[in-house]
Amino acid sequence: MTNEEMLRHVDHTLLAQTATWDDIKVILDDGIKYNTASACIPACFVKQAAEYVNGKLPICTVIGFPNGYDTTAAKVFMAKDAIANGASEVDMVINVGWLRAKEYDKVLDEMKQIREATKGHVLKVIIETCLLTDEEKIKMCELVTESGADYIKTSTGFAGGGATFPDVELMVKHVGKNVKVKASGGIKSLEDAQKFLELGADRLGTSRIVKLIKAGGN
């Protein structure tokens, strides 16, 4: 796989609390230059970013981030607000506590409500794999498939762990045919990025890959 092909699967990401508009502009400029799948940025910058890129790059943002324990009503509002401001893609964080308590109906209902709020746009569901058992990861593959979301995503990168090869393999095996997998968090090299794609991931959430390609490294 060429670097150019790999970059088409990258959500070029900057979600640091300290990010400024100047920092975001670098992400947007690089996303356009390197033809990444999207730029994934904080919600407060979405409107400004959408106007700045003027259709040259899809804008992705996160809701319920990073902990996922906002109310469903708050998450739905955030999703609608993001779309209204120009986001093409939304990455939501599940309520991990509900999952751990086996309150599957609540988890599914929330995803369905956010799916409705983002209809016509890409919805990715972050399940925070580092906090889950394999049984819970498989259950989330089933629930995400039922919800109608477009992607299941490994991680926020804020919970002490990120994407792993075994988790991506597991998720690819258990999601429905209409759901894709996004590996996110801790992707440190071009070799790792390629491995995740070979295992069946369709998207990579990372800030490092563009930086490595810009620097000519691996």
MOZIWO-V881812 format. One record per residue. RES is the residue in one letter. PHI is phi as a letter, one per 20 degrees, with the letter a starting at -180 (* if undefined). OMEGA is omega in whole degrees, 0 to 359 (NA if undefined). BURIAL is I if it has 24 or more other ideal C-beta (glycine too) atoms within 12 Angstrom, else O. Layout:
((RES,PHI,OMEGA,BURIAL) (RES,PHI,OMEGA,BURIAL))
This chain:
((M,*,179,O) (T,f,176,O) (N,g,180,I) (E,f,178,O) (E,f,179,O) (M,f,183,I) (L,f,179,I) (R,f,178,I) (H,d,187,I) (V,e,165,I) (D,e,184,I) (H,f,200,I) (T,d,168,I) (L,b,182,I) (L,c,180,I) (A,f,180,O) (Q,f,184,O) (T,e,184,O) (A,f,176,I) (T,d,178,O) (W,f,177,O) (D,f,177,O) (D,f,180,O) (I,f,180,I) (K,g,177,O) (V,f,178,I) (I,f,181,I) (L,f,180,I) (D,f,179,O) (D,f,178,I) (G,g,178,I) (I,f,184,I) (K,f,186,O) (Y,e,173,I) (N,l,178,I) (T,f,181,I) (A,f,179,I) (S,a,165,I) (A,d,182,I) (C,d,190,I) (I,c,178,I) (P,f,185,I) (A,f,184,I) (C,f,181,O) (F,d,189,I) (V,f,183,I) (K,f,180,O) (Q,f,181,I) (A,f,180,I) (A,f,177,I) (E,f,182,O) (Y,f,184,I) (V,e,174,I) (N,l,175,O) (G,n,183,O) (K,e,184,O) (L,b,175,I) (P,f,178,I) (I,d,178,I) (C,d,173,I) (T,b,185,I) (V,d,176,I) (I,c,185,I) (G,m,191,I) (F,d,359,I) (P,e,191,I) (N,e,174,O) (G,n,185,I) (Y,d,169,O) (D,f,176,I) (T,f,177,O) (T,g,180,I) (A,f,179,O) (A,f,179,O) (K,f,178,I) (V,f,178,I) (F,f,180,O) (M,f,180,I) (A,f,179,I) (K,f,180,O) (D,f,180,O) (A,f,179,I) (I,f,180,I) (A,f,181,O) (N,e,175,I) (G,o,177,I) (A,f,175,I) (S,e,185,I) (E,c,179,I) (V,c,176,I) (D,d,182,I) (M,d,176,I) (V,d,178,I) (I,f,171,I) (N,e,184,I) (V,f,180,I) (G,f,177,O) (W,f,180,I) (L,f,182,I) (R,f,179,O) (A,e,180,O) (K,m,175,O) (E,e,188,O) (Y,f,180,O) (D,f,179,O) (K,f,180,I) (V,f,182,I) (L,f,180,I) (D,f,179,O) (E,f,179,I) (M,f,180,I) (K,f,178,I) (Q,f,179,I) (I,f,174,I) (R,g,179,I) (E,f,181,O) (A,f,183,I) (T,d,183,I) (K,g,182,O) (G,n,179,O) (H,c,183,I) (V,f,176,I) (L,d,176,I) (K,d,183,I) (V,d,180,I) (I,e,184,I) (I,d,178,I) (E,l,187,I) (T,g,183,I) (C,f,180,I) (L,e,190,I) (L,d,169,I) (T,e,176,O) (D,g,178,O) (E,f,179,O) (E,f,177,I) (K,f,179,I) (I,f,178,I) (K,f,179,I) (M,f,174,I) (C,g,179,I) (E,f,184,I) (L,f,178,I) (V,f,177,I) (T,g,181,I) (E,f,185,I) (S,f,184,I) (G,n,177,I) (A,f,184,I) (D,e,185,I) (Y,c,163,I) (I,d,188,I) (K,c,187,I) (T,f,200,I) (S,b,169,I) (T,e,188,I) (G,n,183,I) (F,d,186,I) (A,d,176,I) (G,n,178,O) (G,b,180,O) (G,c,182,I) (A,f,173,I) (T,c,178,I) (F,f,180,I) (P,f,180,O) (D,f,180,I) (V,f,177,I) (E,g,181,I) (L,f,183,I) (M,f,178,I) (V,g,181,I) (K,f,191,O) (H,d,177,I) (V,f,176,I) (G,f,188,O) (K,f,181,O) (N,e,182,O) (V,d,178,I) (K,d,184,I) (V,d,174,I) (K,d,175,I) (A,e,185,I) (S,b,177,I) (G,o,173,I) (G,m,177,I) (I,e,195,I) (K,d,186,O) (S,b,176,O) (L,f,178,I) (E,f,178,O) (D,f,180,I) (A,g,180,I) (Q,f,179,I) (K,f,178,I) (F,f,179,I) (L,f,178,I) (E,f,179,O) (L,f,175,I) (G,o,174,I) (A,f,179,I) (D,d,178,I) (R,c,176,I) (L,c,175,I) (G,e,186,I) (T,a,172,I) (S,d,190,I) (R,e,189,I) (I,f,178,I) (V,f,179,I) (K,f,180,I) (L,f,181,I) (I,f,176,I) (K,f,182,O) (A,e,181,O) (G,m,183,O) (G,d,178,O) (N,b,NA,O))
